């Protein structure tokens, strides 16, 4: 008899699970239940769509429901799941619908964090989480002819969005409760980012708390803060996300210490024949040796493939992550991988770090500033993490160091790695060599 595979959530993880499971076991009856208007979409390019670098919205849709159906996968959009009866293997959806399952996949993603402040006017107040959010923001900007925007938050989505809004002629202000943007990066590197933000006309207001959103006088909206009032046409909350685990909790699925769904290396949860993939579940960090929640699309895709293979009887294990991440900020590249000193101490390492500044290319070719922080364990010399910001080559260096982290290399090995040297791309001694050797001397 064929089995019923039901996947709740049609983002990167859920869509990947469906495709892989059906590909490996065509006898499966596969159904995706998606609460939004779109399935299998690319969320990461959304800021670039808003900035008109991605011209057509269709470019953000990886696969349509029609394409899934050609593969034998049924997709139900705008379908709200109310509850899950695990004992009777039934998913209950709005309008009294009941969907039976033999195997269930929770791919419920994350939800944007909204501060608990009074919001008098909703029109023009946004988060950027789903594809429909991007479409609504772009339409609003065009229809209202927006002149000013406020971004509340200073993480990497805020960084990408301040660039996107500024590039299309919207004067942008960032509110941040801290002092420097992108707090995963060392303060020296974050200061470099802040200088780039200001050089491109973005106002950055540190140590500020937003108290309320009210109707404006000269502009549509007014942000009331502990440092006065700012008016704008558009306000974007970009203060982070949290795993969407309400369904998991009500059906008795175990959560991990992060608050996300706990899974093993085959993406199985604590309940038999229930899997979880993507932003709502945990991943194993190979450096900290802890389970973490990292909501990124590439991780979700990999986890979906692992779950799909396991469901179809062709087991595959997810080997974990090292925490690689990158973004663009005007003329800068920023990247990070591994763990920082604080997390290293929690993981029983004795961390030592150093920030190195150098030229990303060979001197005769000009000067493109790049900064790199390396962190290693004092006793073993094992590399634990890296962060970089620069005008060229920053992301490439982070990818290289991610491989070094994955392979558990030490700083002595990294100091003499054989790179593809050419003057347009680096000096004969790359910043990775320079930083590793400097860190060795410090240890």
C-alpha positions, -999 to 999 in steps of 0.1 A, spaced: 0 0 0 12 35 -7 19 58 22 6 93 28 34 119 33 21 153 46 45 182 48 34 213 67 52 243 51 63 248 16 95 268 20 129 256 11 130 227 36 95 214 30 97 217 -8 131 199 -8 117 171 13 88 166 -10 109 165 -42 135 142 -28 110 118 -12 89 115 -43 120 112 -65 132 82 -46 98 66 -39 72 73 -66 46 53 -47 44 80 -20 13 102 -19 29 135 -11 9 166 0 23 200 9 1 222 31 13 258 28 -3 287 48 9 314 24 3 322 -12 36 308 -25 55 275 -23 92 268 -30 103 304 -31 137 321 -28 136 343 3 172 355 3 170 376 -28 140 396 -15 159 427 -6 174 428 -41 139 425 -56 128 455 -35 158 474 -48 149 464 -84 181 444 -89 158 414 -94 134 428 -119 106 402 -120 89 386 -91 87 353 -110 125 350 -105 119 345 -68 96 315 -73 117 284 -77 88 260 -85 51 265 -89 23 242 -76 18 231 -112 54 220 -115 50 200 -82 19 184 -95 37 173 -127 60 154 -103 30 139 -84 31 162 -55 -1 179 -44 2 215 -31 -25 233 -11 -18 270 -7 -33 294 19 -41 264 40 -41 270 77 -33 240 99 -53 241 131 -41 210 149 -25 176 145 -41 144 159 -9 123 162 -26 92 176 -52 91 147 -27 104 121 -49 133 111 -40 170 102 -69 193 108 -71 224 86 -95 253 86 -130 247 71 -132 213 87 -107 197 64 -90 165 76 -58 153 59 -46 118 68 -9 110 71 14 81 77 45 103 77 45 139 88 71 166 82 71 198 102 86 226 80 68 255 97 97 279 95 101 310 117 80 340 125 92 375 127 97 390 162 75 420 167 81 442 198 51 445 221 46 482 215 14 501 205 10 505 168 -16 530 159 -12 527 121 -5 494 104 -4 506 68 33 511 60 46 489 89 63 457 77 84 427 84 103 409 57 98 372 62 77 357 34 76 364 -3 43 382 0 60 406 24 85 416 -3 57 421 -29 37 442 -5 67 464 4 77 470 -32 41 479 -42 37 502 -12 70 520 -20 58 526 -56 23 536 -48 31 559 -19 63 573 -35 82 567 -3 108 593 6 119 581 41 122 548 59 131 536 93 145 501 100 143 489 136 171 464 141 207 461 129 212 425 119 221 412 85 186 417 71 186 453 83 220 457 66 208 444 33 176 464 35 193 497 43 213 493 12 183 483 -9 162 512 3 190 538 0 198 526 -36 163 534 -47 164 569 -33 147 564 1 165 582 29 169 554 55 175 555 92 185 525 114 174 523 150 195 499 171 194 492 208 231 484 208 260 506 197 273 488 165 256 469 137 259 432 130 268 420 165 281 386 154 311 405 141 340 418 162 335 455 171 365 465 149 348 449 119 313 462 129 328 497 130 341 493 95 305 484 85 291 514 103 315 537 84 303 522 51 267 527 61 272 564 70 294 570 39 264 559 18 240 583 35 222 560 60 216 575 94 224 551 123 209 558 157 225 537 185 211 529 220 176 538 211 143 522 221 111 525 201 81 530 223 52 533 198 43 537 161 18 566 156 4 585 127 28 611 114 21 647 103 45 654 74 49 616 67 26 587 71 42 573 102 59 585 134 82 563 155 81 574 191 114 567 209 132 575 241 153 599 220 124 618 204 102 612 174 111 603 138 87 604 109 88 582 79 67 568 51 77 532 59 89 513 90 105 479 88 109 457 119 141 436 114 149 425 149 150 388 143 129 357 140 120 328 162 111 292 153 75 286 146 69 255 169 33 259 182 20 229 163 50 208 174 44 217 210 7 209 210 13 174 194 41 166 219 72 169 198 103 175 219 120 209 216 157 215 220 174 240 243 172 266 216 134 264 216 135 249 181 124 213 173 150 187 183 160 163 155 186 136 150 210 134 121 182 119 99 159 148 107 137 126 129 119 141 158 110 125 192 78 110 176 79 81 153 74 90 116 75 127 123 103 147 108 113 183 109 134 204 85 144 240 80 142 271 102 119 256 128 144 228 138 179 226 152 211 218 135 243 203 150 272 227 151 304 208 145 326 234 162 306 240 194 294 204 195 260 219 204 226 220 187 218 254 174 190 271 154 203 288 123 174 299 99 191 299 65 178 286 33 209 265 23 206 246 56 169 240 50 175 226 16 201 201 28 179 190 57 150 185 33 171 163 11 182 142 41 146 138 54 133 130 19 159 103 15 152 88 49 114 88 43 119 70 9 141 43 24 174 56 11 189 69 44 213 98 44 225 118 74 229 155 78 265 161 90 259 194 107 270 230 101 299 253 109 277 284 109 288 301 76 270 333 67 275 363 44 259 395 31 267 425 10 267 460 24 270 486 -4 307 482 -15 316 458 13 314 420 16 309 406 51 312 370 61 315 349 93 318 312 102 324 291 132 319 305 168 331 335 187 350 337 220 318 337 241 304 306 225 339 290 226 341 294 264 306 278 267 319 249 246 349 243 269 376 258 246 402 283 257 398 308 228 423 334 215 414 358 188 431 384 167 420 410 141 442 415 111 439 442 84 455 438 50 451 443 13 427 419 -5 448 421 -37 485 425 -45 500 459 -38 509 467 -75 472 463 -84 460 489 -59 445 487 -24 413 470 -13 410 470 24 400 438 42 398 428 78 399 393 92 393 380 127 406 345 135 398 326 167 416 294 178 418 272 208 449 280 228 459 245 238 453 227 205 456 255 179 424 243 163 406 270 144 372 279 160 359 308 140 364 336 116 348 369 107 357 392 78 347 424 61 363 440 31 360 456 -3 369 424 -21 373 387 -14 358 386 21 332 359 13 357 338 -6 380 338 25 351 328 47 343 299 25 379 288 26 379 290 64 346 271 66 363 242 49 392 245 74 367 244 102 349 215 87 382 196 84 393 206 120 425 222 108 448 241 132 464 275 126 497 260 117 482 241 89 462 272 77 494 293 79 508 275 48 478 265 28 484 265 -10 461 291 -26 456 300 -62 477 332 -60 474 359 -87 479 397 -81 443 407 -89 430 384 -61 456 384 -33 492 390 -23 516 361 -23 509 359 14 471 360 17 454 377 47 445 341 58 482 332 60 490 365 77 463 363 103 470 326 111 507 333 117 499 364 138 475 343 159 502 316 164 526 343 177 500 355 201 493 320 214 
